[in-house]
Amino acid sequence: MMNDPNINTSFSPKIGIFWLIMENGVPRFLTDMVSVDEGEQYGDSVTWSGHYDFWEKIRTQKKTPLVSRVPLWSEYEEWPRGRVIFNKKHNHFVVYADKKILTETGKQELTSTFSLPDNQTIFK
């Protein structure tokens, strides 16, 4: 991917996928993310990773500690999930997420976790 002058990288925004999981009774985001420069071109957008592939990677990895134990006992579609992309044409980040995640707290957590700029991020 090329360096895009429209992206302010001083805050290191990320793109990728996520789930809202419960681990040891505590809700948390399980993520796979990269910088926009490391993403994959998809039309007018820059995106990263696939939910199924990442879940299976965790499920089958042999190293410990695991990023999460949740994939060992559940399926990826059981949890609310979403993705963050960068739309180059409109110069903003788009967070696509299950409506269960798009609460004010969920939006704040995702904005912080992915280092997203408030003035360049929309939620769908």
N, C-alpha and C positions, 0 to 999 in steps of 0.2 A: 504494500500500500504506500502511497506517496504522502509527503507532508503537506497537509492542506492548510493554507494560510488563514482560512476562515475558522479554524479550530483553535481556541485558546487553550494551549496545553499546560499553562502555568498551574492549573488545578488538577492536572492528570485525570481527566474524565475517562471512564471505562465503559465498555459495551460488553454484553454477554447474556447469560441465562441465569435464572434463579428459581428457587422454590422456597415457600414458607413451610418449614418442617417443625415438628415437635421432637426435640431430642432431650431425653431425661426430664421430661415434663416442662421444658423451656422452649418457647417459640424462637426460631432463629432462621436467618436466610442461609441457604446452601447455594453457593454461587460458582460459576465458572466465568471469569472475565479477563479481558485484555484491554490494552490501550487501543484507541481508535486506529492508530497507525499499524497495529498488528492485526486488525480485523480483515474480513473478507468482503470484497466488493459484491454487492447484490443489487443490480439496477442502480437506482439513485441513492442507495443506502449502503452503509457499512455494518456488517453483522458479525456474529461469532457463535460457533458451536451449535450442537443439537442436543436437546434434552435427553433423548434416549441414549445416544452414544456416550454422553458424559456419565449418566446414571450407571450404565453397564461398566464403564471404566472403573468407577468407584467400587462397584459390586465385585469385580474380578481382581482388583489390585491386591497384591500379596503383602505390601509393606504395612507396617504399623508405626505410628497410629494412623488410622484412617481419617480422612477429612470428615467423614460422618459414618455412623453405623446404620443409619436409616435405610440406605439402599440395600443392605443385607437382608432386611426383613420386609420390605415393601416394594411396590412398583412405582415408577416415576409418575404415572398419571394419577396416583392417589392423592397427591399434594397440590395445593394451589401453586401455580407457577407463572412465569412470564419471561420477558426478554427486553433488553435495552439495545436499541440500534441508534446509529447516527444517520440522519437524513441529510445528505450533502446538498441536495437541491434547495432545501429550505433552511439549511444551517442550524438544525436543532436535533436534540436527542428525543427519542420517542420511547416511552416505557409502556409496553403492552403487558398487561397483567390481569389475572383473575380478579373479579370485583371484590373478593374477600380480602385481597391484599391492598386494594386501593383506598384504604382509610387514610386519615391525615397522618397517623403514626406510621403506617406502612410507607406512604410517600416520603416522609422525612427520613425513615431508615434507608430506603432505596437511594434517595438523593445523596445521603452521607456515604453509604457503602460503595456506590459507583462514582463518587466525587462529581456528581452532575451539577452543572450551573443552573440555578433557579430560573434565570431569564432565558435559558435556551433548552428547557425541558418541558415536554408535554406528556400527560398520562392518558392512556386509552385502555 
